Amino acid sequence: MTQLTETYQLTNEVQIPKVAFGTWQIPAKKARKAVLDALTVGYRHIDTALVYENEKEVGQGIRDSGIERKEIFVTSKLPAETKSYDGAMKDFEQTMRNLDIDYLDLYLIHAPWPWGEIGTNYDSENQDIWRAMEDIYATGRVRAIGVSNFNVHDLKNILESAKVKPMVDQIQYYVGYTEPKITKFAQDHDILVEAYSPLATGGLINNQQINQIAQKYNVSVPQLAIKFVIQNGVLPLPKATQLPHIQDNAKLDFDISAEDMITLNQLPDTAPSSFHNPTQE
């Protein structure tokens, strides 16, 4: 379980656990128990968002765990549809009320455009939003700030006027779909890349090549896929609602050989039928 408590260091020296428990698509009625189970198993990094509509239950699970607040790293996100300074401040306050915790560890802009307008240019608005993020960060109620679904252009736009540069970019990332342009740009600028859908929402489970490599290490495909992300220096956010799956995903005490990492990194898209953000190709 040690991988769950090992950390990366953000540019402001905040330590962030290398594996997060994702709560996207976990219904509110299941979120409290899922978070509580994850924390019991050993996760110390929980990721949610206002638009997931489960922040209240996630916060309840965190409080019910009995674990000291400082031992848990909590991330939430500003809705992609919010594209004004005042709207960002309002939504942040709603998130804090929902979670009912003293502070956030990481706050992200969920996307550079509203989900119904993928690819639309919101450069000016995003700079205003980032100013709000910086002001929130300055209050001390958030320990780190970043973005999600931002491509190279979007990151450059923020960096043009940022007083505090993004510390994280959370993107779709899994075996065969590692978004090398964004990943390299982010890492070259000391921005930690986080991988949502590291299992391609289950899309890579039946991939024959991944199964063969997993069998070699006597691990499950999800375990291999999560470990692959970590060994690339990226932070995975696996999601599960059933305790056996939560436990299984946490068993990461093995190493993929350099040779097999090369093979995995060279694979074509292992879940081509999964949703892909068209702006990140």
C-alpha positions as CSV (number, residue, x, y, z in Angstrom):
1,M,0.0,0.0,0.0
2,T,3.0,2.3,0.2
3,Q,2.4,3.8,-3.2
4,L,-0.8,5.4,-1.9
5,T,1.1,7.5,0.6
6,E,4.2,8.3,-1.5
7,T,4.1,11.8,-2.9
8,Y,5.1,14.1,-5.7
9,Q,6.1,17.7,-4.8
10,L,4.4,20.6,-6.4
11,T,6.2,23.8,-7.3
12,N,5.2,25.4,-4.0
13,E,6.6,22.4,-2.1
14,V,3.1,21.0,-1.2
15,Q,3.3,17.2,-1.1
16,I,0.6,15.5,-3.1
17,P,-0.1,11.7,-2.8
18,K,0.9,9.8,-6.0
19,V,-2.5,8.1,-6.4
20,A,-5.9,9.7,-6.1
21,F,-9.3,8.2,-5.6
22,G,-11.5,9.6,-8.3
23,T,-15.2,10.2,-7.8
24,W,-16.4,11.1,-11.3
25,Q,-19.6,9.2,-12.1
26,I,-20.0,8.0,-8.5
27,P,-23.6,8.9,-7.6
28,A,-24.1,10.9,-4.5
29,K,-25.9,8.0,-2.8
30,K,-22.8,5.9,-3.2
31,A,-20.1,8.5,-2.7
32,R,-19.9,8.7,1.0
33,K,-19.3,4.9,1.4
34,A,-16.9,4.8,-1.6
35,V,-14.8,7.6,-0.1
36,L,-14.9,6.0,3.4
37,D,-13.9,2.6,1.9
38,A,-11.0,4.2,0.0
39,L,-9.7,6.0,3.0
40,T,-10.0,2.8,5.0
41,V,-8.0,0.9,2.4
42,G,-5.3,3.5,2.5
43,Y,-6.0,6.2,0.0
44,R,-5.1,9.7,1.2
45,H,-6.0,11.7,-1.9
46,I,-9.6,12.3,-2.9
47,D,-10.7,14.0,-6.1
48,T,-14.2,15.5,-6.7
49,A,-15.8,18.4,-8.5
50,L,-18.8,20.7,-8.1
51,V,-20.4,19.3,-11.2
52,Y,-20.1,15.7,-10.0
53,E,-23.0,16.6,-7.6
54,N,-21.4,14.5,-4.8
55,E,-19.2,17.0,-2.9
56,K,-21.5,16.9,0.2
57,E,-21.2,13.1,0.4
58,V,-17.5,13.1,-0.4
59,G,-17.0,15.6,2.5
60,Q,-19.1,13.5,4.8
61,G,-17.0,10.4,4.0
62,I,-13.8,12.4,4.8
63,R,-15.2,13.6,8.1
64,D,-16.6,10.2,9.0
65,S,-13.3,8.5,8.4
66,G,-11.9,9.9,11.7
67,I,-8.6,10.5,9.9
68,E,-6.9,13.8,10.7
69,R,-7.8,16.4,8.0
70,K,-4.1,17.2,7.4
71,E,-3.5,13.5,6.5
72,I,-6.0,13.7,3.5
73,F,-5.4,15.6,0.3
74,V,-8.7,16.9,-1.2
75,T,-9.2,18.2,-4.7
76,S,-12.2,19.8,-6.2
77,K,-12.9,21.7,-9.4
78,L,-14.5,24.9,-10.7
79,P,-17.2,24.1,-13.3
80,A,-16.2,24.4,-16.9
81,E,-19.3,26.5,-17.5
82,T,-18.2,29.2,-15.1
83,K,-16.2,31.8,-17.1
84,S,-16.3,35.0,-15.0
85,Y,-14.3,36.1,-12.0
86,D,-17.4,36.7,-9.8
87,G,-18.8,33.3,-10.9
88,A,-15.6,31.6,-9.9
89,M,-15.6,33.1,-6.4
90,K,-19.3,32.2,-6.0
91,D,-18.7,28.5,-7.1
92,F,-15.7,28.2,-4.9
93,E,-17.8,29.2,-1.8
94,Q,-20.4,26.6,-2.8
95,T,-17.8,23.9,-3.0
96,M,-16.5,24.8,0.4
97,R,-20.0,24.7,1.8
98,N,-20.7,21.4,0.2
99,L,-17.5,19.7,1.4
100,D,-17.7,21.3,4.8
101,I,-14.0,21.2,5.4
102,D,-11.7,24.0,6.5
103,Y,-9.6,24.2,3.3
104,L,-9.0,22.5,0.0
105,D,-5.6,21.1,-1.0
106,L,-6.0,21.6,-4.7
107,Y,-8.5,23.6,-6.8
108,L,-8.7,23.2,-10.5
109,I,-10.4,24.9,-13.5
110,H,-12.4,21.9,-14.8
111,A,-12.0,22.8,-18.5
112,P,-10.9,25.8,-20.7
113,W,-14.4,25.9,-22.3
114,P,-18.0,24.9,-21.3
115,W,-18.6,21.3,-22.0
116,G,-21.3,22.2,-24.5
117,E,-18.7,24.3,-26.5
118,I,-15.6,22.1,-26.6
119,G,-12.9,23.8,-28.6
120,T,-14.4,27.3,-28.3
121,N,-11.9,30.1,-27.5
122,Y,-12.2,31.5,-24.0
123,D,-8.7,32.8,-23.6
124,S,-9.7,36.2,-22.2
125,E,-12.2,34.6,-19.8
126,N,-9.7,32.0,-18.7
127,Q,-7.2,34.7,-17.7
128,D,-9.9,36.3,-15.6
129,I,-10.7,33.0,-14.0
130,W,-7.1,32.4,-13.3
131,R,-6.9,35.7,-11.5
132,A,-9.8,34.5,-9.3
133,M,-7.9,31.3,-8.7
134,E,-4.8,33.3,-7.6
135,D,-6.9,35.4,-5.3
136,I,-8.5,32.3,-3.8
137,Y,-5.0,30.8,-3.4
138,A,-3.8,34.0,-1.7
139,T,-6.4,33.5,1.1
140,G,-4.8,30.3,2.2
141,R,-8.0,28.4,1.9
142,V,-6.5,26.4,-1.0
143,R,-3.0,25.0,-0.8
144,A,-2.5,24.6,-4.6
145,I,-4.2,25.6,-7.8
146,G,-4.2,24.2,-11.3
147,V,-6.3,23.3,-14.4
148,S,-7.9,20.3,-16.1
149,N,-8.3,19.5,-19.8
150,F,-6.0,22.3,-20.8
151,N,-3.9,21.8,-24.0
152,V,-0.7,23.5,-24.8
153,H,-2.4,26.6,-26.2
154,D,-4.6,26.9,-23.1
155,L,-1.6,26.5,-20.7
156,K,0.4,29.2,-22.7
157,N,-2.5,31.6,-22.4
158,I,-2.6,31.3,-18.6
159,L,1.1,31.5,-18.3
160,E,1.2,34.8,-20.2
161,S,-0.4,36.7,-17.4
162,A,-0.1,34.4,-14.4
163,K,1.5,35.6,-11.2
164,V,1.2,32.1,-9.8
165,K,1.5,29.4,-12.5
166,P,-0.7,26.3,-12.6
167,M,0.7,23.5,-10.5
168,V,-1.3,20.7,-12.0
169,D,-3.0,19.8,-15.3
170,Q,-5.4,17.0,-15.0
171,I,-6.0,15.3,-18.4
172,Q,-7.3,12.1,-20.0
173,Y,-4.3,9.7,-19.9
174,Y,-4.0,5.9,-20.1
175,V,-2.0,3.2,-21.8
176,G,-2.0,4.1,-25.6
177,Y,-3.3,7.6,-25.0
178,T,-0.7,9.6,-23.1
179,E,-1.2,13.0,-24.8
180,P,2.6,13.5,-25.3
181,K,2.4,17.2,-26.5
182,I,0.5,18.4,-23.4
183,T,2.4,16.1,-21.1
184,K,5.8,17.2,-22.3
185,F,4.9,20.9,-22.2
186,A,3.4,20.6,-18.7
187,Q,6.4,18.7,-17.3
188,D,8.8,21.1,-19.0
189,H,7.1,23.9,-17.0
190,D,7.1,21.9,-13.7
191,I,3.3,21.4,-14.0
192,L,2.3,18.0,-12.5
193,V,0.2,15.9,-14.9
194,E,-2.7,14.0,-13.4
195,A,-4.4,11.2,-15.3
196,Y,-8.1,10.9,-15.2
197,S,-9.7,7.7,-16.6
198,P,-6.4,5.8,-16.3
199,L,-8.4,2.7,-17.1
200,A,-10.1,4.4,-20.0
201,T,-13.4,4.0,-18.1
202,G,-12.8,0.3,-18.4
203,G,-12.1,0.5,-22.1
204,L,-8.7,-1.1,-21.9
205,I,-9.6,-4.0,-19.7
206,N,-9.9,-6.5,-22.6
207,N,-6.8,-5.3,-24.5
208,Q,-4.9,-8.5,-25.3
209,Q,-1.4,-7.0,-25.1
210,I,-2.0,-5.3,-21.8
211,N,-3.5,-8.6,-20.5
212,Q,-0.4,-10.5,-21.5
213,I,1.9,-8.1,-19.7
214,A,-0.3,-8.1,-16.6
215,Q,-0.1,-11.9,-16.5
216,K,3.6,-11.7,-16.6
217,Y,3.6,-9.8,-13.3
218,N,0.7,-11.7,-11.9
219,V,-1.3,-8.5,-11.5
220,S,-4.7,-7.3,-12.7
221,V,-5.0,-5.1,-15.8
222,P,-6.2,-2.2,-13.6
223,Q,-3.1,-2.6,-11.4
224,L,-0.8,-2.6,-14.4
225,A,-2.5,0.4,-16.0
226,I,-2.4,2.4,-12.8
227,K,1.3,1.5,-12.2
228,F,2.1,2.4,-15.8
229,V,0.9,6.0,-15.1
230,I,2.9,6.3,-11.9
231,Q,6.1,5.1,-13.6
232,N,5.7,7.8,-16.2
233,G,5.7,10.3,-13.4
234,V,2.0,11.1,-13.8
235,L,-0.6,10.9,-11.0
236,P,-3.5,8.4,-11.7
237,L,-7.1,8.9,-10.5
238,P,-8.7,5.4,-10.5
239,K,-12.4,5.2,-9.6
240,A,-14.3,2.3,-8.1
241,T,-17.4,1.9,-6.0
242,Q,-17.1,-1.7,-4.9
243,L,-14.7,-2.4,-2.0
244,P,-13.0,-5.4,-3.7
245,H,-12.1,-3.1,-6.7
246,I,-11.0,-0.3,-4.4
247,Q,-8.7,-2.8,-2.6
248,D,-7.4,-4.3,-5.9
249,N,-6.5,-0.9,-7.4
250,A,-4.4,-0.1,-4.3
251,K,-2.1,-3.1,-4.7
252,L,0.7,-1.4,-6.5
253,D,3.8,-2.9,-4.8
254,F,5.5,-4.1,-8.0
255,D,7.6,-2.6,-10.7
256,I,7.1,-2.7,-14.5
257,S,10.5,-3.4,-16.2
258,A,12.0,-0.7,-18.4
259,E,11.5,-2.9,-21.4
260,D,7.8,-3.4,-20.7
261,M,7.4,0.3,-20.1
262,I,8.8,1.0,-23.6
263,T,6.3,-1.5,-25.0
264,L,3.4,0.0,-23.2
265,N,4.4,3.5,-24.1
266,Q,4.5,2.5,-27.8
267,L,1.1,0.9,-27.9
268,P,-1.6,2.5,-30.1
269,D,-4.8,3.7,-28.4
270,T,-5.9,0.7,-26.2
271,A,-9.5,2.1,-25.9
272,P,-10.2,3.8,-29.2
273,S,-14.0,3.7,-28.6
274,S,-13.7,5.7,-25.4
275,F,-14.6,9.4,-25.4
276,H,-11.6,11.6,-26.4
277,N,-11.3,15.3,-25.9
278,P,-10.9,16.5,-29.5
279,T,-8.9,19.5,-28.5
280,Q,-6.2,17.4,-26.9
281,E,-5.2,15.3,-29.9
